Amino acid sequence: MTRCVGDDWSHDFPVEDSVQAYCEEHGVRLVWKDLPAEASVPDAAAEPAT
């Protein structure tokens, strides 16, 4: 679980899935960004540059 943290408080994010964590009470949203494996390294030989 990811924690929503402030100056003198801390709690688990009420909403957390594979895309984001969100705390409506504090208006905090964390978005996970991860490139798909096939997009991380382009294959230069697959298509010639135009």
SEROBA-552137 format. One line per 3 residues: number of its first residue (from 1); their letters; for each residue x negated, y negated, z of N, C-alpha, C. Coordinates in nm, 2 decimals, always signed. Layout:
<sites>
NUM	a	X,Y,Z,X,Y,Z,X,Y,Z ~ ...;
</sites>
This chain:
<sites>
1	mtr	-0.08,+0.12,+0.00,+0.00,+0.00,+0.00,-0.09,-0.13,+0.00 ~ -0.04,-0.22,-0.07,-0.11,-0.35,-0.08,-0.05,-0.44,+0.03 ~ -0.13,-0.53,+0.09,-0.08,-0.62,+0.20,-0.06,-0.76,+0.15;
4	cvg	+0.05,-0.82,+0.19,+0.08,-0.96,+0.17,+0.02,-1.03,+0.30 ~ -0.07,-1.12,+0.28,-0.14,-1.17,+0.40,-0.14,-1.33,+0.40 ~ -0.11,-1.38,+0.52,-0.11,-1.53,+0.54,-0.21,-1.56,+0.66;
7	ddw	-0.20,-1.68,+0.71,-0.28,-1.73,+0.82,-0.27,-1.65,+0.94 ~ -0.15,-1.62,+0.99,-0.13,-1.55,+1.11,-0.03,-1.43,+1.10 ~ -0.02,-1.38,+0.98,+0.08,-1.27,+0.95,+0.02,-1.18,+0.84;
10	shd	+0.08,-1.06,+0.84,+0.04,-0.96,+0.74,+0.15,-0.85,+0.73 ~ +0.19,-0.81,+0.61,+0.28,-0.70,+0.60,+0.26,-0.63,+0.47 ~ +0.31,-0.51,+0.45,+0.31,-0.44,+0.32,+0.40,-0.52,+0.22;
13	fpv	+0.37,-0.52,+0.10,+0.46,-0.58,+0.00,+0.58,-0.50,-0.01 ~ +0.70,-0.56,-0.01,+0.83,-0.48,-0.01,+0.85,-0.41,-0.15 ~ +0.80,-0.47,-0.25,+0.81,-0.41,-0.39,+0.67,-0.39,-0.44;
16	eds	+0.64,-0.27,-0.47,+0.51,-0.23,-0.53,+0.53,-0.11,-0.62 ~ +0.48,-0.13,-0.75,+0.48,-0.01,-0.84,+0.36,-0.02,-0.93 ~ +0.35,+0.05,-1.04,+0.23,+0.06,-1.12,+0.20,-0.06,-1.19;
19	vqa	+0.29,-0.16,-1.19,+0.28,-0.28,-1.27,+0.25,-0.40,-1.18 ~ +0.31,-0.41,-1.06,+0.30,-0.53,-0.98,+0.33,-0.50,-0.83 ~ +0.30,-0.59,-0.75,+0.34,-0.60,-0.61,+0.40,-0.74,-0.59;
22	yce	+0.52,-0.74,-0.52,+0.59,-0.87,-0.51,+0.65,-0.88,-0.37 ~ +0.64,-1.00,-0.31,+0.70,-1.03,-0.18,+0.79,-1.15,-0.21 ~ +0.92,-1.13,-0.21,+1.02,-1.24,-0.23,+1.02,-1.34,-0.11;
25	ehg	+1.00,-1.29,+0.01,+0.99,-1.38,+0.12,+0.89,-1.49,+0.11 ~ +0.77,-1.46,+0.06,+0.66,-1.55,+0.05,+0.63,-1.60,-0.09 ~ +0.71,-1.55,-0.19,+0.69,-1.59,-0.33,+0.56,-1.55,-0.39;
28	vrl	+0.50,-1.43,-0.34,+0.37,-1.38,-0.39,+0.39,-1.27,-0.48 ~ +0.32,-1.27,-0.60,+0.33,-1.16,-0.70,+0.19,-1.13,-0.74 ~ +0.15,-1.01,-0.73,+0.02,-0.96,-0.79,+0.05,-0.87,-0.91;
31	vwk	-0.01,-0.89,-1.02,+0.01,-0.81,-1.14,-0.11,-0.73,-1.17 ~ -0.10,-0.60,-1.19,-0.21,-0.52,-1.22,-0.24,-0.53,-1.37 ~ -0.36,-0.55,-1.41,-0.39,-0.55,-1.55,-0.50,-0.45,-1.58;
34	dlp	-0.47,-0.36,-1.67,-0.56,-0.25,-1.71,-0.54,-0.22,-1.85 ~ -0.65,-0.22,-1.93,-0.64,-0.19,-2.07,-0.62,-0.04,-2.09 ~ -0.54,+0.00,-2.19,-0.53,+0.14,-2.22,-0.66,+0.19,-2.27;
37	aea	-0.69,+0.32,-2.24,-0.82,+0.38,-2.28,-0.85,+0.36,-2.43 ~ -0.75,+0.37,-2.52,-0.78,+0.36,-2.66,-0.80,+0.21,-2.70 ~ -0.76,+0.12,-2.62,-0.78,-0.02,-2.65,-0.91,-0.08,-2.60;
40	svp	-0.98,-0.01,-2.51,-1.09,-0.07,-2.44,-1.22,-0.08,-2.53 ~ -1.23,+0.02,-2.63,-1.35,+0.01,-2.72,-1.30,+0.03,-2.86 ~ -1.30,-0.08,-2.94,-1.25,-0.07,-3.07,-1.34,+0.01,-3.16;
43	daa	-1.29,+0.09,-3.25,-1.37,+0.17,-3.34,-1.39,+0.09,-3.47 ~ -1.52,+0.04,-3.48,-1.55,-0.05,-3.60,-1.54,+0.03,-3.73 ~ -1.56,+0.16,-3.73,-1.56,+0.24,-3.85,-1.42,+0.27,-3.89;
46	aep	-1.32,+0.25,-3.81,-1.18,+0.29,-3.84,-1.12,+0.20,-3.95 ~ -1.14,+0.07,-3.94,-1.09,-0.02,-4.04,-1.20,-0.13,-4.07 ~ -1.22,-0.15,-4.20,-1.32,-0.25,-4.24,-1.26,-0.39,-4.21;
49	at	-1.35,-0.48,-4.18,-1.31,-0.62,-4.16,-1.26,-0.68,-4.29 ~ -1.16,-0.77,-4.28,-1.11,-0.83,-4.41,-1.15,-0.97,-4.42;
</sites>
